[in-house]
Amino acid sequence: MLQCDYMIQIPRGTAYVLAGLAGVTVVTTGFLGMRTYDQNLQIESITKAAISANQKSKAELATASTTIASLRSDLDNVRNELEGIADEYRDERDKNEEFEDQIRDLAGTLDEFQKLNDIDEELLAKYSKVYFLNENFIPSRIRQIDDDFVLDGKEDQYFHGEALKFLEDMLERAKRDGHDLKVVSAYRSFDEQTDLKGQFTQVYGSGANAFSADQGYSEHQLGTTVDLTVPSVGGTYTSFGDTEGFEWLEKNAYKYGFILSYPEGNDFYIYEPWHWRFVGRDLARDLNRSSKTTFYTMDQREINEYLLELFD
């Protein structure tokens, strides 16, 4: 029997069992303590790793933030540079467009200058006893009028090449409308006008001045004037003014650029219903619209403004 301070009597067999259980408990307790210790180490390690990773992440985040800020700054700089370049481009583009406009204006001016240079200034001058056309003037590009438009028995007739299309278009239209207008006389040179005036003077004396221009003052020398009639009249007679062909001309000739040079009551010659002059469609239209203004009552400077569009 075992003796202890408390004098508890325990059977020997039982004591061995209790002692064994105590040893298991001690061993178990020790094992659990070791396991807890290892877990604590693992937790500590994981915590340190997490803290380290967190610190690294913070550092990387800080670095990334710095990089982003730097990139943003660079981007702003690039954007500002691009805006500056865009402004410069717009300025250069505006300058180029302005320069192109100037070039076009200059080209247009040169074209107009060339166009005017190719047009005889005399073609819109007021000649009948006003301006003199010297013997050296010969209109450019004189062309023959189609024989179908010339009165039978008359010689070949010629007209200004740039105005011929307007004349023939007018005569063709008149024919379609039932009026067989014919050319009696068109271009006459200085010398031809001299001979013609001499013939009239021999027959009519000074009275020829009422219907025949002196050489150098005849619109026929310009090559843009034509005497018209119908076969039933057969020549340049005032009776042509009583025909339906003349009435058609009064209503339509301006559409083709022609005017009646010497209407009734003019201050230069007798009434000549046969005498039609090409002055361009713009001027002819404006004169047709006016009930008071005629070619020979207009200021010459005002007439000259129509020269550029003479053959348009």
Secondary structure as the mmCIF struct_conf table of DSSP 4:
data_model
#
loop_
_struct_conf.conf_type_id
_struct_conf.id
_struct_conf.beg_label_comp_id
_struct_conf.beg_label_asym_id
_struct_conf.beg_label_seq_id
_struct_conf.end_label_comp_id
_struct_conf.end_label_asym_id
_struct_conf.end_label_seq_id
TURN_TY1_P TURN_TY1_P1 ASP A 5 TYR A 6
HELX_RH_AL_P HELX_RH_AL_P1 ARG A 12 ASP A 118
BEND BEND1 ILE A 119 ILE A 119
HELX_RH_3T_P HELX_RH_3T_P1 GLU A 121 LEU A 124
TURN_TY1_P TURN_TY1_P2 TYR A 127 VAL A 130
BEND BEND2 TYR A 131 TYR A 131
TURN_TY1_P TURN_TY1_P3 GLU A 135 ASN A 136
TURN_TY1_P TURN_TY1_P4 SER A 140 ARG A 141
STRN STRN1 ILE A 142 GLN A 144
HELX_LH_PP_P HELX_LH_PP_P1 ILE A 145 ASP A 146
HELX_RH_3T_P HELX_RH_3T_P2 ASP A 147 PHE A 149
STRN STRN2 VAL A 150 VAL A 150
HELX_LH_PP_P HELX_LH_PP_P2 LEU A 151 LEU A 151
TURN_TY1_P TURN_TY1_P5 ASP A 152 GLY A 153
HELX_LH_PP_P HELX_LH_PP_P3 LYS A 154 ASP A 156
STRN STRN3 TYR A 158 HIS A 160
TURN_TY1_P TURN_TY1_P6 GLY A 161 ALA A 163
HELX_RH_AL_P HELX_RH_AL_P2 LEU A 164 ARG A 176
TURN_TY1_P TURN_TY1_P7 ASP A 177 GLY A 178
STRN STRN4 LYS A 182 SER A 185
HELX_RH_AL_P HELX_RH_AL_P3 PHE A 190 TYR A 204
HELX_RH_3T_P HELX_RH_3T_P3 GLY A 205 ALA A 210
TURN_TY1_P TURN_TY1_P8 PHE A 211 PHE A 211
HELX_LH_PP_P HELX_LH_PP_P4 ALA A 213 ASP A 214
TURN_TY1_P TURN_TY1_P9 GLN A 215 GLY A 216
BEND BEND3 TYR A 217 TYR A 217
HELX_RH_3T_P HELX_RH_3T_P4 GLU A 219 LEU A 222
TURN_TY1_P TURN_TY1_P10 GLY A 223 GLY A 223
STRN STRN5 THR A 225 THR A 229
TURN_TY1_P TURN_TY1_P11 PRO A 231 VAL A 233
BEND BEND4 GLY A 235 THR A 236
HELX_RH_3T_P HELX_RH_3T_P5 THR A 238 ASP A 242
BEND BEND5 THR A 243 THR A 243
HELX_RH_AL_P HELX_RH_AL_P4 GLU A 244 ASN A 252
HELX_RH_3T_P HELX_RH_3T_P6 ALA A 253 TYR A 256
TURN_TY1_P TURN_TY1_P12 GLY A 257 GLY A 257
STRN STRN6 PHE A 258 LEU A 260
BEND BEND6 SER A 261 TYR A 262
TURN_TY1_P TURN_TY1_P13 GLU A 264 GLY A 265
BEND BEND7 ASP A 267 ILE A 270
TURN_TY1_P TURN_TY1_P14 PRO A 273 TRP A 274
STRN STRN7 HIS A 275 PHE A 278
HELX_RH_AL_P HELX_RH_AL_P5 ARG A 281 ARG A 289
BEND BEND8 SER A 291 LYS A 292
HELX_RH_3T_P HELX_RH_3T_P7 PHE A 295 THR A 297
BEND BEND9 MET A 298 MET A 298
HELX_RH_AL_P HELX_RH_AL_P6 GLN A 300 ASN A 304
TURN_TY1_P TURN_TY1_P15 GLU A 305 TYR A 306
HELX_RH_3T_P HELX_RH_3T_P8 LEU A 307 GLU A 309
TURN_TY1_P TURN_TY1_P16 LEU A 310 PHE A 311
#
